[in-house]
Amino acid sequence: MKAAVYHGIEDMRVEEIKQPICKAGEIMIKVHYCAICGTDVRIYFSGHKKVVPPAVIGHEISGTVAEIGREVEESGLKVGDKVTVVTSMGCENCKMCDKGLYNLCPDTKALGYFYPGGFAEYIIVPEAGIRQKSVLKLPAGVSMKEGALIEALSCVINGQNYLDINQGDTVVIYGGGPIGLMHAVLAHASGADNVIVSDPAYDRLERFGRQFEGLILIDPTKVTLKEEVMKLTGGYGADVVITACPSPQAQVEGLEILGSKGRISLFGGLPKNNSVITIDANIIHYKEISVFGAFASNRKDYLKASDLIASHKIDAEKFISAVLPLEKINEGISMVKNGQALKCLMEIGG
């Protein structure tokens, strides 16, 4: 089968590899689309401790069921069903797995990292994924292209589950890439009165952000974000801050612009060599601030993402700015890295 194989830093080759065999307790998926994630870009340029070359990465997948192992029971699936796949799979023997929080399992194994991923014609969902019901049917009305965005939206939903965004809230988002804009659109759909997105790469933010109604876009190189937030809120500060970027400064400043009872999500991970920040803990103490982290997502978040797309509360098509054949994956990765595309989908199967 055809696959894009990661051989090492800045070395991705589209080549023929052996098609996987679907074993008794597994399901094989024929991949139609796999979107490029920011993590895929980082793997390509910097590597990843859980990705050992040669490897097939990619985890934002839509496809059809190609084969169901003979020992798979009560999956509710049949050959030809349009599906997506939950990325994180847990060990099933720990406290987090007992709660169904497979993304927080200390031994979580993910598609596109530990297991071969979606930049290939076929993938295997292993027995653990079948037991954890990781293969999800796409709702009627969700296209294959839209299905490839469910994983990214599910991560945004997981992050906002903690934040209790409601009507009247002012939400500030650091980072105007696909995840930042997904956060913005979801916050707006949740009823927030003011949704502010700030990114020093303002050309990209303006180019892609203008297609989403009701957002306030700010160029922090030209105005002071904190001053703008205080003007907008009458000096109160933001109700919610989401740092959808790998910036220590965004986390520090984000805490400072919150009002009392504010909530902050440290959504974007920081570089491993620059992950320690210094904050004024009294801000948290006296304003009763809530600080949350967020990592990946789980099945329930995928289901909610699917419903939001199916009901058109989230217009997933607006996030897709490029669709390329798998042979152009290196070009797609460059487009995402350089801000030329919001979400770039690799088209693999028809």
N, C-alpha and C positions, 0 to 999 in steps of 0.2 A: 504494500500500500504506500501511498504518498504521505510524507510527513516532513515537517520542518524540525530538524534535529539540532539541538543546542550542543555544540562541541566545546564551548568555552567562551570566554569574554569576547564579545563582538565577532563571534563565529557561529552563525546560524545557516544551515544548509538544507535546502529542500531536496530530499532524496527518497529512494525506494527502500522501505524497511519491511520486515516480515509482519504480516497482518496478525493481530492477536487471535488466540483461540478462546472461545467462550466456554468456560468450564461449568460444571454442574450447578454451582451456586451463584453464578455470575450473570450479568446482562451485558450485551455488547450494543453500543450505540454507534450509529453512522452519523458522524459530525457533519452538520450543514454550515454552521457559522461558529467561529470562536473569536471573541473580541479581545483586543490587546489591552491588558491592564497595566497600570503604572508599575505594578510589581514585576510584570514581564519585562518592562523596559529596564528596570533596575537589575534584574537577573542578567539581561543581555549585556549591559555595560559594566556590571560590578560583580556578578555571580551571586550565589545564595548558598548558605550552609546546608540546606536540605535538597539542593539540586546537584546531582553528581553527573557530569557529562560522560558519555553522550546521553542526552535526555530529551524527551518531548515535553515541553511546558504548555501553558495555556489552560485556563479554568473557567472562562466565561463562555459557556457552551450552550448551543441548541442543536438538536438533531432528532433522529428517529430511532426507535428500537429496532435493531437489526436481528438480534437473536436473544432468546431467553433460555438460560440453563435449565436442564431438566429437573433440578431440585429446588428451583425458585418457586415458592408457594405464596399465594395470596398477595401478589404484588399489584393486582389490578391493572396490569399492563399487558399489551399484546404487540406483536410485531407490527411496525408501521406507525405506532403512536408517536406523536410529536412531544418531545420532552426537553427538559433541562436537568442538570445534575448538581446537587449540593456538593460543594467543594470539600468541606471538612468532614473527616470521619474519625471517630474516637475509638479508644481501646476497648470500651464497654465494661471496664472493670474498675473504674475510679469514681470518685465522688461527683465530678463534673458530668461524666457520662450517665451516672444514675439520674441526674437531673435533665438529661437530654441536651446538655451544653457541650456538644462534641467539639466546638471550636476552642473551648478552654481546657480540653483534655491535655494533660502534660505530655501525652504521647500521640497527639493528633497527627493523622497522616492525611495529606490532601492531594486531590487530583492536580496534576500539573507541577507537583513538587516531589512527593514520595512516589505516587502512582503516575504513569504516563498520562499526559494531558491532551488537550483538545486541538493542538495544531497538527492534526493527523486525520486521516479519513475515518478511522475507527478508534474507539476507546473501550476499555473494559471497566465496568463498575464492579469492584470486588465484593466478596461475600459480606464484609462488614457494612459496605454501603447499601447492600440489599436489605440487610437486617435493620438498618437505620432509616430505611425508606428514602434513600437519597435521590432516587430517580422520580421526577415529578412531571406529570402531564402538563402541557401548556393548555391554558384555558382556551375555549373557542374565542376567536377574534384576536388572539395574540399571534403575530406572524413569527416566522423563524428568526428574522432579523431582530425583532423586539425581544424574542426569547433569550437571545445572547446578552441582553442587558439586565436580565433578572438578577444575576449574581451580584453585580455592582450595586443595584438598587437595594438588594437585601442587606448588604453591608451598611448602607446609609440608614435603612430602617432600624437595624440593630443599634446603631449609634444614637438614633433619636428616641428609641424606646425609653431611655433613661431621662429624657429632657422635658417631658410634659409640655410641649409647645401648644399654646392655646391662643384664642382670639385676644388681641390686645398686646401680644408680646412683640418685642423688638429683638430680632435675631441677627447676629453678626457672624458672617462666615469668612474666615481667612482661607483664601485659595479659590481661584476661579477656573480650575480644571473640571473634568467631567464629574468627579465626586463632589467637589464644592458646589457645582451648579445643581447636581441632584439633591444635595442637602437643601439648597435654596428653594427649589421647586417643591420638595416635600414639606418644608417648613411653611411655605405659602399655602399649600393644600391643607395644612393642619390649622390654618386660620390666623397665622401671625400677621399683625398689621404692617410691620416694617421688616423687610428682609434685605439686609445689606451684604453685598459681596465685595471683598477687597482683594486686589491682587496687583503686585507691582508689574506683572506681565499684562499690562492693561489693554494692549492691542488685542491680545487673545480673548481676554475677558469681555471686551466690548463686542468683538466680532461674534462670539458665540452666545454671550449673555443677553444680548438685545432681543433674541428670538423668544425669550421667556418673559411673559408679562408680569408686571408688578414688582420687579426687583430693582433695588437701588445699587448701582455699580459705582465703586469708588477707586480712584487711582491714588494709592498711598504715597506715591512719589511727588504728588502735586498738592495734596491736602493732608492734614493730620487726622487720621481716622478717629482717634479718641475725641477730638474737638467736634467732629461731625456727628458722632454718636451722641455726645452730650447736648448738642444743639437740637437734635431730632427728638431727644427724650426729655427735654426740659431740665437737663442736669442730672437726671436719675441714673442713667446708664442702661446698658443692654440687659434684657432678661435672660438671654441665652447667647453663648458664644460657642462656635464650633471651629476648631483648627483643622481644616482639611488640607494640610500642607506639612512638609517636614521641617518646620521652622521653630527653633527654640524661642526666638523673639516673639513670634505670634502667640505662643502659650503664655509667656510672661505678660505681654500687653493685653491679651485677651482677658486675663484675670483682672487686670486693672480697670477695664472699661465696664465691668459688670456692676449692676445695681444690687441692692439688698435682695436676698433670696434668689440671686442669679444662679444659673447652671452653666457649667462649661464642659464641653466634651473635647478631650485631647484625642481627637480621632486619627490624625495623621501621626504615624510613628516617626521618631527622630533618627538621624544617622547614628549608628552604634558608637562612633567615636565623638559624638557631640550630643549626648542624650541626657545630660544633667543640667537642670535649670535652677536658678535661684529666684525664689518668690517671697513676697511679704506675706507670711502666714496670718498676720493680723487682718488682712483683707478677708480671708476665709472666715476667721473667727468672728469679727465684728459685723460682717454683712451676712453671715450664715450662708456662705457660698457652698454649693455642691459641685464637686469635681469628679468627673467620670472618665473612664477609658472605654475604648471600643475596639474589638478585634474580630474581623471576619463576620460570620453570621451562621444561622441555623435554619432548619427546615421551615419553621413557622415564619421566619422573615422572608424566605423565598415565596411562600404561599401568599403573604401579604403583598409582596412586590408584584406577583403575577396578577393578583386581583386589582391592584392600582393601575396596572397597564391595561388590563382587559376592560376596565370601566372607564378608561381614558382620563382618569384623574391625574395621571402622569402620562405625558405624550412622549413615549420612548423614542419615536422616530426622530424627534428634534435633536437627540443626542448623537445620532449617527451622522457623521460628516464624511465618512469614506468607507467604501467597500472594495476590497482588493482580493485578487486570487492569491492563494497560498504562496505561489511562486514569488510574490512581491512582499513577503513578510518583513524583510529587512527595510524596505521602503516604508512600510506601515509603522514599524517601530520608530523610525526616524521622524515620521510625521507626528506621532504622538509626543515624542520627546521634545520636538521643536515647536509644539503648539500649533501645528498646521491642521490638526484634526482633534475633535473633541473625543469621540469614540470611533475607532477604526476597526471594522469587522473584516476578518479574513474569511473569504468564501471558500469552502472546502468541498462540499458535496451538494448535489442538486436534489 
